[in-house]
Amino acid sequence: MTLVPERRAWRPEAIVGDFVVLRRHRGENLKAFMRWYSDPEVARLTRYQVGPLTTEEIQRFFHGRIMGSDFLAMAIHVRDTDRLIGTCAFSQLDGDNGSALYHITIGERDAWNHGYGSEATALMVAHAFTHLALHRVALTVFEFNARAIRAYEKCGFTVEGRARGAVFRDGRFWDEIHMSILAEEWEARQKPG
Ligand SMILES: CC(C)(COP(=O)(O)OP(=O)(O)OC[C@H]1O[C@@H](n2cnc3c(N)ncnc32)[C@H](O)[C@@H]1OP(=O)(O)O)[C@@H](O)C(=O)NCCC(=O)NCCS
């Protein structure tokens, strides 16, 4: 009986921000995933492999990961219009060490640079340190993805290391940057002043 409220707190129906609302994914969101993950620019920014996912891979990713229980994935909607623009998630949720790995893709390119990614990330990080009681949220990002790095820095992530030359893109090797935020750093940012 107590499982239901606990699960609801872990994966709420909605997390509401000023500009975005994070909602549980629904089966019909697969259509948008098909569009987002077929986009070569989204693939360039997010994938180690060259080129986008195949249709079958997107279906497997959506049903296995996004709708599955290993990922805590939430859909990103613009608050004013409820338009679905992307997805964000925690993977590798590790209860023993209180940590998780964060991922975000705003798939609708015209929704980039409006502050939506930063706010979605801030909401997920707040969720991690309050309802999930995590101690650490980590992520990786390619060195050339300046927009993402800036968005993560705005949310309090700091660079903790880099895997040098880990990704070959646009004719050269780039580092994979490792960033993280710890609970105490997040709490210090909540204090006024
Ligand atoms: C990365 C992503 C989540 C960021 O979300 P967003 O809503 O586009 O970004 P925001 O508007 O919240 O913040 C972007 C910041 O980067 C800045 N920025 C944008 N392009 C930049 C560039 N080329 N160089 C430096 N900063 C840049 C913006 O000015 C803004 O900073 P500011 O508020 O200080 O002005 C989103 O763009 C996205 O999903 N992109 C495609 C997939 C992807 O890259 N995922 C991340 C993989 S690790």
The ligand as an SDF file (V2000), in Angstrom:
LIG
                    3D

 48 50  0  0  0  0  0  0  0  0999 V2000
   21.7180   21.4930  -24.4300 C   0  0  0  0  0  0  0  0  0  0  0  0
   20.2840   21.9300  -24.1940 C   0  0  0  0  0  0  0  0  0  0  0  0
   19.6230   21.0080  -23.1900 C   0  0  0  0  0  0  0  0  0  0  0  0
   20.3060   23.3420  -23.6010 C   0  0  0  0  0  0  0  0  0  0  0  0
   18.9880   23.7730  -23.4240 O   0  0  0  0  0  0  0  0  0  0  0  0
   18.5470   25.2060  -24.0430 P   0  0  0  0  0  0  0  0  0  0  0  0
   17.1780   25.4660  -23.6130 O   0  0  0  0  0  0  0  0  0  0  0  0
   18.8270   25.2060  -25.5040 O   0  0  0  0  0  0  0  0  0  0  0  0
   19.6180   26.1790  -23.3430 O   0  0  0  0  0  0  0  0  0  0  0  0
   19.3350   27.4480  -22.4120 P   0  0  0  0  0  0  0  0  0  0  0  0
   18.6530   28.4840  -23.2250 O   0  0  0  0  0  0  0  0  0  0  0  0
   18.7020   27.0210  -21.1550 O   0  0  0  0  0  0  0  0  0  0  0  0
   20.8180   27.8810  -22.0650 O   0  0  0  0  0  0  0  0  0  0  0  0
   21.8000   27.9560  -23.0660 C   0  0  0  0  0  0  0  0  0  0  0  0
   22.9070   28.8930  -22.6470 C   0  0  0  0  0  0  0  0  0  0  0  0
   24.0070   28.6820  -23.5240 O   0  0  0  0  0  0  0  0  0  0  0  0
   24.3210   29.8740  -24.1860 C   0  0  0  0  0  0  0  0  0  0  0  0
   24.7970   29.5010  -25.5140 N   0  0  0  0  0  0  0  0  0  0  0  0
   24.0880   29.1530  -26.5960 C   0  0  0  0  0  0  0  0  0  0  0  0
   24.9050   28.8510  -27.6210 N   0  0  0  0  0  0  0  0  0  0  0  0
   26.1610   29.0190  -27.1500 C   0  0  0  0  0  0  0  0  0  0  0  0
   27.4660   28.8700  -27.7210 C   0  0  0  0  0  0  0  0  0  0  0  0
   27.6230   28.4860  -28.9960 N   0  0  0  0  0  0  0  0  0  0  0  0
   28.5340   29.1410  -26.9380 N   0  0  0  0  0  0  0  0  0  0  0  0
   28.4020   29.5120  -25.6510 C   0  0  0  0  0  0  0  0  0  0  0  0
   27.1800   29.6660  -25.0510 N   0  0  0  0  0  0  0  0  0  0  0  0
   26.0990   29.4330  -25.8010 C   0  0  0  0  0  0  0  0  0  0  0  0
   23.0350   30.6830  -24.1740 C   0  0  0  0  0  0  0  0  0  0  0  0
   23.2970   32.0570  -24.3990 O   0  0  0  0  0  0  0  0  0  0  0  0
   22.5380   30.3610  -22.7790 C   0  0  0  0  0  0  0  0  0  0  0  0
   23.2880   31.0230  -21.7890 O   0  0  0  0  0  0  0  0  0  0  0  0
   22.7880   32.4120  -21.1110 P   0  0  0  0  0  0  0  0  0  0  0  0
   21.4360   32.1390  -20.5210 O   0  0  0  0  0  0  0  0  0  0  0  0
   23.8320   32.7110  -20.1070 O   0  0  0  0  0  0  0  0  0  0  0  0
   22.7150   33.4240  -22.2160 O   0  0  0  0  0  0  0  0  0  0  0  0
   19.4650   21.9440  -25.5320 C   0  0  0  0  0  0  0  0  0  0  0  0
   19.9660   22.9520  -26.3850 O   0  0  0  0  0  0  0  0  0  0  0  0
   19.5120   20.6030  -26.2470 C   0  0  0  0  0  0  0  0  0  0  0  0
   18.8870   19.6630  -25.8280 O   0  0  0  0  0  0  0  0  0  0  0  0
   20.2840   20.5050  -27.3410 N   0  0  0  0  0  0  0  0  0  0  0  0
   20.3470   19.3220  -28.2020 C   0  0  0  0  0  0  0  0  0  0  0  0
   20.8130   18.0490  -27.4880 C   0  0  0  0  0  0  0  0  0  0  0  0
   21.9710   18.2800  -26.5490 C   0  0  0  0  0  0  0  0  0  0  0  0
   22.9450   18.9550  -26.8610 O   0  0  0  0  0  0  0  0  0  0  0  0
   21.8490   17.6670  -25.3500 N   0  0  0  0  0  0  0  0  0  0  0  0
   22.8790   17.7100  -24.3380 C   0  0  0  0  0  0  0  0  0  0  0  0
   23.8250   16.5990  -24.5060 C   0  0  0  0  0  0  0  0  0  0  0  0
   25.0500   16.5490  -23.2010 S   0  0  0  0  0  0  0  0  0  0  0  0
  1  2  1  0
  2  3  1  0
  2  4  1  0
  2 36  1  0
  4  5  1  0
  5  6  1  0
  6  7  2  0
  6  8  1  0
  6  9  1  0
  9 10  1  0
 10 11  2  0
 10 12  1  0
 10 13  1  0
 13 14  1  0
 14 15  1  0
 15 16  1  0
 15 30  1  0
 16 17  1  0
 17 18  1  0
 17 28  1  0
 18 19  1  0
 18 27  1  0
 19 20  2  0
 20 21  1  0
 21 22  1  0
 21 27  2  0
 22 23  1  0
 22 24  2  0
 24 25  1  0
 25 26  2  0
 26 27  1  0
 28 29  1  0
 28 30  1  0
 30 31  1  0
 31 32  1  0
 32 33  2  0
 32 34  1  0
 32 35  1  0
 36 37  1  0
 36 38  1  0
 38 39  2  0
 38 40  1  0
 40 41  1  0
 41 42  1  0
 42 43  1  0
 43 44  2  0
 43 45  1  0
 45 46  1  0
 46 47  1  0
 47 48  1  0
M  END
$$$$
